[in-house]
Amino acid sequence: MATEKPRRSPSGVVSRAERFSSAAGVLAAAVLLLLVNVLSARHYRRVDVTSSKLYTLSPATLDTLRNLQQPIRVEMMLSPGDPLHGTLDAVLVEYRSHAPRIEIAQVDPDRHPAEFLAVQQKYGVLVGRTEDGRVVTDAALIVASGDKHWFVTSADLVDLSEAAEGRSRSKVEQALTHAIRSVIGSERMRLCATAGHAEFSFDDAGERGLSQLRERLAKNNYDLEVIDSTRPDAREPFKDCRLLVIAGPGLPFSQQEADEIAARMKAGMSGLFMLNPMFDRDGKKPQPTGLEPVAKLFGVGLSDDLVFERDDKARLPRGVGEVFFPELRTHAVTDGMVQAASSAGLRVLLIGTRSLHATLDGPRPAELLATSADSFGMRSFASWDRTSEPARRDDDRKGPLAVGMASELPASNAASGRGARLVVIGSANVAFNQNWLTPTLRGNSILVENAVSWLASRPPILDVPDRQTPAASLRITESSLGEIMRYVLVYMPGAAFLLGVSVFLMRRSDRKERKAPDGPRKQDRKASSRKKDPDAEKPDAQAPDSSK
């Protein structure tokens, strides 16, 4: 009688069905793995979990990368042991994920001297060595495109001014994006600034200086030249100037200077006028700036007053109303700032401000900044001691008042065929250095940067904030230290001891079971195996009878 074949032979050979099932499982796992890799490659996402969002790119950078039309090569000249290497590498990967045109090359000056030498000779990199033999250069990064290149130093990548307090400010994104803009940007533009009228200085690095603005302009392809038009030998001082900056003059301009500025602006030169109220020597009587006819060309009138804000929501709690936050109006200059004011609390702070108004003739100017209806412009200063808040008089200007305006001449009025533009702000504090150095005052600097970009008909100046990176630290109290000692000296050794005892007892029990003699169980197993073997139940074949 034929018997059914078992699925598995006594020798352990796997059946054909089992082999097919195993192969199908392996194939399915491979296909699944392939699909996961394809989907992850197409829908690649990086998550920034740092507290300061160190690796999250700003809108300004993303806009630059989206509009990138030419290849960019980035040469990183840092060894892997450099503290900046890890952060810089991660940020470059993030840039590369948004802009495939960016090519990244890492040149280790210590391990690949030949490759480093080629880059050094190509770009003129200066090289030195530290006392321990490490190679140092004047360029941590080289950003190149075509025949243009830009050096980025280690000092450009991080600000260590607060290192003593355990903090530092990362400027990696700011430096990288600025370098990319520099190598793909347009030609440099000549800007002029007036001097000789007690203006705020572009060489002053103090809080009330303008050196930060000058640095920002230089990094964004603007060449700023300060011109003293009061000198006797000044002849056509503002010739070939595309943009004229006047920052808080304390002395009036002459008629000749005003005529020269007006003529240049009719020919297409734009202007950024930051004009504080101007007083006489006693500080009691307002004085004209001499620029009233120039501003009038654009329909902007300069009021002889000092603005006070009385709305508690728009002024400082302990101020006298001379320091306040104006309301932002919608305009190309304030593009993005109005939304940020409501969502992120971005505000502009003004101090010692004059009001502006639209004249009856000329173009219709647009308001950029305005006060509340509860404000006023004080015109009489004879009885004000500057220590207390003045009361509004009948002859004062009633709010709301414009404290920032923008206007544009029609192109037909310009000899160059380009319409001149003018931005007037009633205070010069918006351009002070402290605006760039103090995060809460960033609204002021953004306003100035946007104004320059609009006046020059260029894209907005890069606005990438510094990222504060607190130094990693561990503070342990006495009670916490005691808890740690208990875990290290008691709990962990005790757990290891109990685990070892458990393993020892399990192995001891297993050895005893293996040494036990064959009992009923073993005999039962043998009998069972005989029952399963059909050949064992057949009698032995009889041997042939040899006697026959």
BELSUL-V267551 format. One record per residue. N is the residue number from 0. RES is the residue in one small letter. PSI is psi in radians with two decimals (* if undefined). D_LAST is the distance of its C-alpha to the last C-alpha in Angstrom with 2 decimals. Layout:
N:RES:PSI:D_LAST
N:RES:PSI:D_LAST
This chain:
0:m:2.29:31.61
1:a:2.47:33.86
2:t:2.65:35.82
3:e:2.34:39.40
4:k:2.38:39.83
5:p:2.71:41.91
6:r:-0.51:45.29
7:r:2.22:44.48
8:s:2.83:41.15
9:p:-0.47:39.91
10:s:-0.12:41.11
11:g:0.25:44.65
12:v:2.29:45.14
13:v:2.43:48.19
14:s:2.89:47.83
15:r:-0.68:49.91
16:a:-0.73:52.20
17:e:-0.67:53.01
18:r:-0.71:53.76
19:f:-0.72:56.12
20:s:-0.71:57.84
21:s:-0.76:58.47
22:a:-0.70:59.85
23:a:-0.67:62.13
24:g:-0.75:63.46
25:v:-0.74:64.28
26:l:-0.76:65.96
27:a:-0.71:68.02
28:a:-0.69:69.17
29:a:-0.75:70.20
30:v:-0.75:72.15
31:l:-0.75:73.83
32:l:-0.71:74.80
33:l:-0.77:76.21
34:l:-0.72:78.28
35:v:-0.74:79.66
36:n:-0.70:80.75
37:v:-0.80:82.40
38:l:-0.69:84.28
39:s:-0.58:85.38
40:a:-0.67:86.67
41:r:-0.52:88.62
42:h:0.97:89.99
43:y:2.26:90.61
44:r:2.41:92.72
45:r:2.43:94.08
46:v:2.17:95.43
47:d:1.95:98.26
48:v:0.12:97.94
49:t:2.59:100.69
50:s:-0.58:103.67
51:s:0.13:106.17
52:k:0.91:104.14
53:l:-0.54:104.09
54:y:0.24:101.72
55:t:2.05:103.22
56:l:2.48:105.32
57:s:2.82:108.79
58:p:-0.62:109.97
59:a:-0.73:112.15
60:t:-0.77:109.16
61:l:-0.68:106.99
62:d:-0.70:109.80
63:t:-0.75:110.09
64:l:-0.64:106.36
65:r:-0.59:106.24
66:n:0.21:109.09
67:l:2.07:107.65
68:q:-0.11:107.72
69:q:2.67:107.22
70:p:2.52:104.55
71:i:2.32:105.16
72:r:2.26:103.60
73:v:2.05:103.58
74:e:2.01:103.09
75:m:2.06:102.33
76:m:0.60:103.46
77:l:2.48:102.16
78:s:2.72:99.39
79:p:-0.40:96.65
80:g:-0.12:98.14
81:d:2.40:101.48
82:p:-0.47:102.22
83:l:-0.20:103.21
84:h:-0.83:100.08
85:g:-0.85:97.89
86:t:-0.78:100.57
87:l:-0.72:101.67
88:d:-0.75:98.15
89:a:-0.71:97.48
90:v:-0.69:100.81
91:l:-0.66:100.17
92:v:-0.69:96.82
93:e:-0.73:98.70
94:y:-0.79:101.23
95:r:-0.59:98.46
96:s:-0.46:96.82
97:h:-0.28:100.10
98:a:1.64:101.06
99:p:-0.28:98.35
100:r:-0.17:101.10
101:i:2.18:101.32
102:e:2.26:99.36
103:i:2.25:98.76
104:a:2.27:98.26
105:q:2.04:97.90
106:v:1.90:99.29
107:d:1.93:98.64
108:p:-0.37:101.34
109:d:-0.66:99.43
110:r:-0.42:95.94
111:h:1.22:96.86
112:p:-0.59:100.10
113:a:-0.80:99.83
114:e:-0.69:99.58
115:f:-0.69:102.34
116:l:-0.67:104.55
117:a:-0.75:104.24
118:v:-0.69:105.35
119:q:-0.80:108.11
120:q:-0.59:109.54
121:k:-0.73:109.28
122:y:-0.04:111.20
123:g:0.77:113.25
124:v:2.31:111.64
125:l:2.39:113.31
126:v:2.49:110.93
127:g:3.11:111.32
128:r:2.53:109.26
129:t:3.09:109.35
130:e:-0.53:109.46
131:d:0.15:105.70
132:g:0.01:105.13
133:r:2.50:104.35
134:v:2.29:105.67
135:v:2.56:108.25
136:t:2.94:109.87
137:d:0.18:112.72
138:a:1.94:110.33
139:a:-0.57:107.46
140:l:2.60:106.90
141:i:2.05:108.03
142:v:2.12:108.21
143:a:2.56:108.73
144:s:2.05:109.16
145:g:-2.23:110.33
146:d:0.14:113.07
147:k:2.51:113.88
148:h:2.79:112.39
149:w:2.27:113.19
150:f:2.37:112.61
151:v:2.05:111.49
152:t:2.93:112.02
153:s:-0.59:110.43
154:a:-0.48:113.78
155:d:-0.37:113.57
156:l:-0.40:110.20
157:v:2.49:111.10
158:d:2.00:114.28
159:l:0.35:114.21
160:s:-0.42:117.70
161:e:0.34:116.29
162:a:-0.53:113.61
163:a:-0.50:115.51
164:e:0.17:114.98
165:g:0.35:111.26
166:r:2.70:111.56
167:s:2.82:111.54
168:r:2.08:111.97
169:s:2.27:109.47
170:k:0.47:111.13
171:v:-0.91:108.03
172:e:-0.76:108.21
173:q:-0.79:111.97
174:a:-0.74:111.80
175:l:-0.86:108.92
176:t:-0.68:110.41
177:h:-0.72:113.82
178:a:-0.73:112.36
179:i:-0.78:110.59
180:r:-0.57:113.80
181:s:-0.68:115.74
182:v:-0.31:113.65
183:i:-0.07:113.51
184:g:2.99:116.97
185:s:-3.10:120.08
186:e:2.71:122.93
187:r:2.54:124.92
188:m:2.43:127.96
189:r:2.14:131.30
190:l:2.63:132.64
191:c:2.56:136.04
192:a:2.48:137.36
193:t:2.67:141.02
194:a:2.90:142.70
195:g:0.04:146.26
196:h:0.52:146.67
197:a:0.64:145.09
198:e:2.84:141.68
199:f:2.52:138.54
200:s:2.41:137.04
201:f:-0.12:133.80
202:d:-0.11:133.71
203:d:2.11:133.89
204:a:0.07:130.54
205:g:3.14:131.87
206:e:-0.56:131.12
207:r:0.21:134.10
208:g:3.10:133.41
209:l:0.37:131.73
210:s:-0.58:129.54
211:q:-0.69:126.32
212:l:-0.73:127.47
213:r:-0.73:128.28
214:e:-0.72:124.80
215:r:-0.70:123.15
216:l:-0.74:125.23
217:a:-0.67:124.39
218:k:-0.18:120.64
219:n:0.56:120.90
220:n:0.62:122.64
221:y:2.30:126.23
222:d:1.95:128.83
223:l:2.21:131.54
224:e:2.17:134.95
225:v:2.18:137.66
226:i:2.20:141.10
227:d:1.74:144.47
228:s:-0.07:146.66
229:t:-0.16:149.73
230:r:2.50:150.16
231:p:-0.54:153.20
232:d:0.13:151.17
233:a:1.99:148.65
234:r:2.08:148.79
235:e:1.03:146.44
236:p:-0.45:144.22
237:f:0.43:141.56
238:k:2.40:141.12
239:d:0.22:137.52
240:c:2.20:136.38
241:r:-0.49:133.87
242:l:2.32:134.12
243:l:2.21:136.89
244:v:2.21:136.17
245:i:1.98:139.07
246:a:1.61:137.99
247:g:1.00:140.54
248:p:2.49:143.87
249:g:-0.16:146.55
250:l:2.57:149.41
251:p:2.69:150.42
252:f:2.56:149.82
253:s:2.90:152.87
254:q:-0.69:153.91
255:q:-0.74:153.05
256:e:-0.75:149.52
257:a:-0.70:149.01
258:d:-0.70:150.22
259:e:-0.77:147.83
260:i:-0.74:144.86
261:a:-0.72:145.87
262:a:-0.73:146.15
263:r:-0.63:142.69
264:m:-0.57:141.14
265:k:-0.50:142.79
266:a:0.01:141.14
267:g:-0.07:137.66
268:m:2.33:137.33
269:s:2.97:135.74
270:g:2.49:136.65
271:l:1.86:135.29
272:f:2.04:138.27
273:m:1.74:137.72
274:l:1.77:141.25
275:n:2.81:142.15
276:p:2.44:145.53
277:m:2.24:148.22
278:f:2.92:151.15
279:d:-3.06:154.38
280:r:-0.56:154.90
281:d:-0.17:155.72
282:g:0.39:152.61
283:k:-0.35:154.68
284:k:2.23:155.09
285:p:2.54:152.40
286:q:2.53:152.77
287:p:2.67:151.66
288:t:-0.30:148.93
289:g:-0.17:150.53
290:l:0.09:147.34
291:e:-0.76:148.48
292:p:-0.58:149.40
293:v:-0.82:146.01
294:a:-0.57:144.12
295:k:-0.52:146.43
296:l:-0.53:145.23
297:f:0.15:141.89
298:g:0.28:143.48
299:v:2.23:142.88
300:g:2.40:145.73
301:l:1.98:145.84
302:s:2.52:147.28
303:d:1.23:149.52
304:d:3.10:147.88
305:l:2.15:145.31
306:v:2.37:142.56
307:f:2.31:141.82
308:e:2.26:138.90
309:r:-0.04:139.40
310:d:2.11:136.11
311:d:-0.47:134.05
312:k:-0.30:130.78
313:a:0.15:131.91
314:r:2.87:133.55
315:l:2.57:132.63
316:p:-0.67:133.02
317:r:0.25:135.66
318:g:3.11:137.32
319:v:0.24:140.72
320:g:-0.17:139.46
321:e:-0.37:139.96
322:v:2.11:136.20
323:f:2.95:134.08
324:f:1.90:131.07
325:p:2.83:132.16
326:e:2.36:130.26
327:l:2.32:128.29
328:r:2.68:129.14
329:t:2.18:126.77
330:h:2.90:127.32
331:a:-0.57:125.44
332:v:-0.67:126.50
333:t:0.28:125.06
334:d:2.17:121.94
335:g:-0.44:119.09
336:m:-0.60:121.42
337:v:-0.80:122.47
338:q:-0.72:118.89
339:a:-0.51:118.15
340:a:-0.62:121.26
341:s:-0.56:119.87
342:s:-0.72:116.20
343:a:0.07:116.37
344:g:0.44:119.94
345:l:2.20:121.17
346:r:2.76:124.96
347:v:2.30:127.91
348:l:2.20:130.39
349:l:2.54:134.03
350:i:2.25:136.82
351:g:1.15:140.51
352:t:2.46:140.24
353:r:2.77:142.82
354:s:2.82:142.40
355:l:2.78:142.30
356:h:2.78:143.54
357:a:2.31:143.54
358:t:2.92:146.78
359:l:-0.48:148.48
360:d:2.92:147.98
361:g:3.12:145.10
362:p:2.76:141.37
363:r:1.95:139.94
364:p:2.75:138.03
365:a:2.46:134.86
366:e:2.37:134.54
367:l:-0.73:131.80
368:l:2.47:132.77
369:a:2.68:134.94
370:t:3.10:136.24
371:s:3.01:136.36
372:a:-0.29:139.24
373:d:0.19:140.36
374:s:2.99:141.10
375:f:2.77:144.39
376:g:1.92:145.86
377:m:2.26:148.65
378:r:-0.36:151.58
379:s:2.16:154.09
380:f:0.13:153.22
381:a:-0.66:156.62
382:s:0.10:155.86
383:w:2.20:152.15
384:d:0.05:151.37
385:r:0.17:147.72
386:t:-0.35:146.41
387:s:2.81:146.47
388:e:2.20:145.33
389:p:2.74:148.26
390:a:2.58:149.29
391:r:2.32:149.31
392:r:2.93:152.79
393:d:-0.56:154.17
394:d:0.01:154.27
395:d:2.70:150.65
396:r:2.31:148.02
397:k:2.54:145.88
398:g:2.94:142.14
399:p:2.59:139.68
400:l:2.48:140.33
401:a:2.28:138.46
402:v:0.05:137.68
403:g:2.29:135.50
404:m:2.69:135.99
405:a:2.46:134.57
406:s:2.85:136.33
407:e:2.33:136.03
408:l:2.48:138.61
409:p:2.57:137.92
410:a:-0.47:136.70
411:s:-0.37:139.76
412:n:-0.12:141.98
413:a:2.32:140.21
414:a:-0.51:141.21
415:s:-0.07:137.63
416:g:0.06:136.28
417:r:2.19:134.39
418:g:2.28:135.57
419:a:2.65:136.37
420:r:2.67:134.95
421:l:2.32:136.37
422:v:2.18:134.91
423:v:2.22:137.42
424:i:2.36:136.42
425:g:0.21:139.15
426:s:2.56:137.79
427:a:-0.09:136.46
428:n:-0.27:134.21
429:v:-0.30:131.33
430:a:0.10:130.96
431:f:2.70:131.10
432:n:-0.61:128.38
433:q:-0.37:127.40
434:n:-0.61:126.02
435:w:-0.41:123.22
436:l:-0.29:122.69
437:t:2.04:122.64
438:p:-0.59:119.80
439:t:-0.22:121.96
440:l:0.29:124.53
441:r:-0.42:122.15
442:g:-0.62:123.84
443:n:-0.88:126.96
444:s:-0.65:125.21
445:i:-0.68:123.12
446:l:-0.80:126.35
447:v:-0.77:127.94
448:e:-0.75:124.86
449:n:-0.65:124.58
450:a:-0.76:128.30
451:v:-0.76:128.06
452:s:-0.75:125.12
453:w:-0.73:126.96
454:l:-0.61:130.17
455:a:0.00:128.35
456:s:0.77:126.28
457:r:2.86:123.08
458:p:2.72:119.88
459:p:2.53:120.21
460:i:2.47:120.20
461:l:2.23:116.90
462:d:1.54:116.59
463:v:1.99:113.62
464:p:2.64:114.11
465:d:2.55:113.15
466:r:2.05:110.11
467:q:2.19:110.65
468:t:1.74:107.66
469:p:2.45:107.99
470:a:2.42:106.44
471:a:2.27:103.31
472:s:2.70:104.14
473:l:2.03:102.62
474:r:2.11:104.94
475:i:2.14:103.49
476:t:3.00:105.44
477:e:-0.69:105.09
478:s:-0.69:103.16
479:s:-0.68:100.80
480:l:-0.69:100.24
481:g:-0.70:99.34
482:e:-0.72:96.80
483:i:-0.72:95.23
484:m:-0.67:95.00
485:r:-0.71:93.23
486:y:-0.75:90.64
487:v:-0.72:90.11
488:l:-0.36:90.20
489:v:-1.07:88.82
490:y:-0.87:87.04
491:m:-0.83:85.01
492:p:-0.65:83.87
493:g:-0.73:83.10
494:a:-0.71:80.97
495:a:-0.67:79.06
496:f:-0.81:78.52
497:l:-0.68:77.18
498:l:-0.72:74.83
499:g:-0.71:73.49
500:v:-0.72:72.95
501:s:-0.76:71.09
502:v:-0.73:68.74
503:f:-0.80:68.16
504:l:-0.67:67.27
505:m:-0.74:64.88
506:r:-0.64:63.01
507:r:-0.73:62.90
508:s:-0.66:61.37
509:d:-0.70:58.72
510:r:-0.70:57.72
511:k:-0.67:57.35
512:e:-0.67:55.04
513:r:-0.54:52.74
514:k:-0.20:52.57
515:a:2.47:51.60
516:p:2.83:48.01
517:d:2.13:45.36
518:g:-2.83:46.37
519:p:-0.55:45.49
520:r:-0.78:46.55
521:k:-0.69:43.98
522:q:-0.70:41.20
523:d:-0.68:42.45
524:r:-0.70:42.42
525:k:-0.77:38.77
526:a:-0.68:37.79
527:s:-0.66:39.84
528:s:-0.58:38.18
529:r:-0.65:34.76
530:k:-0.62:36.07
531:k:-0.38:37.45
532:d:1.90:34.15
533:p:-0.49:32.00
534:d:-0.39:28.87
535:a:-0.46:29.18
536:e:-0.29:28.80
537:k:2.46:25.32
538:p:2.72:22.30
539:d:2.46:20.19
540:a:2.32:17.33
541:q:2.39:13.96
542:a:2.60:11.95
543:p:2.46:8.58
544:d:1.97:5.70
545:s:-0.34:5.30
546:s:-0.41:3.73
547:k:*:0.00
